Amino acid sequence: MVGRYERERRGWPAIALTTDTSALTAISNDLGYEEVFARQSGPRRKGRFTNAISTSAGPECRRAALKARELGCRVIALTGANGGQLSSHSDLTLSVPSARTARVQELHITVGIFVRDG
């Protein structure tokens, strides 16, 4: 989202909440894994979108969506199977109708490429 794919374009203001191992371990150790994404507010501001991408859409994703909504963000979720705990807290949920992680991730990649550069 901050890079490019096939053509030049301006990068989007985006941050991956899964890449800071210090934050992941400190938050999960001190507050529990359910808070690991909610606690990292990052660039979430009123009127912006938060994209939640997860094959299982577990409780940590639900908490992140709730926090984003508290901050005034709209939430777009990409999930697998039935949307898990995330779909009821999202403004838009795109659920891949599969329980196979590989199939879900393949479609998430395809959707991501289309959204970025379609």
Rosetta blueprint (number, residue, H / E / L):
1 M L
2 V L
3 G L
4 R L
5 Y L
6 E L
7 R L
8 E L
9 R L
10 R L
11 G L
12 W L
13 P L
14 A L
15 I L
16 A L
17 L L
18 T L
19 T L
20 D L
21 T H
22 S H
23 A H
24 L H
25 T H
26 A H
27 I H
28 S H
29 N H
30 D H
31 L H
32 G L
33 Y H
34 E H
35 E H
36 V L
37 F L
38 A L
39 R L
40 Q L
41 S L
42 G L
43 P L
44 R L
45 R L
46 K L
47 G L
48 R L
49 F E
50 T E
51 N E
52 A E
53 I E
54 S L
55 T L
56 S L
57 A L
58 G L
59 P H
60 E H
61 C H
62 R H
63 R H
64 A H
65 A H
66 L H
67 K H
68 A H
69 R H
70 E H
71 L L
72 G L
73 C L
74 R E
75 V E
76 I E
77 A E
78 L E
79 T E
80 G E
81 A L
82 N L
83 G L
84 G L
85 Q L
86 L L
87 S H
88 S H
89 H H
90 S L
91 D L
92 L E
93 T E
94 L E
95 S E
96 V E
97 P L
98 S L
99 A L
100 R L
101 T H
102 A H
103 R H
104 V H
105 Q H
106 E H
107 L H
108 H H
109 I H
110 T H
111 V H
112 G H
113 I H
114 F H
115 V H
116 R H
117 D H
118 G L
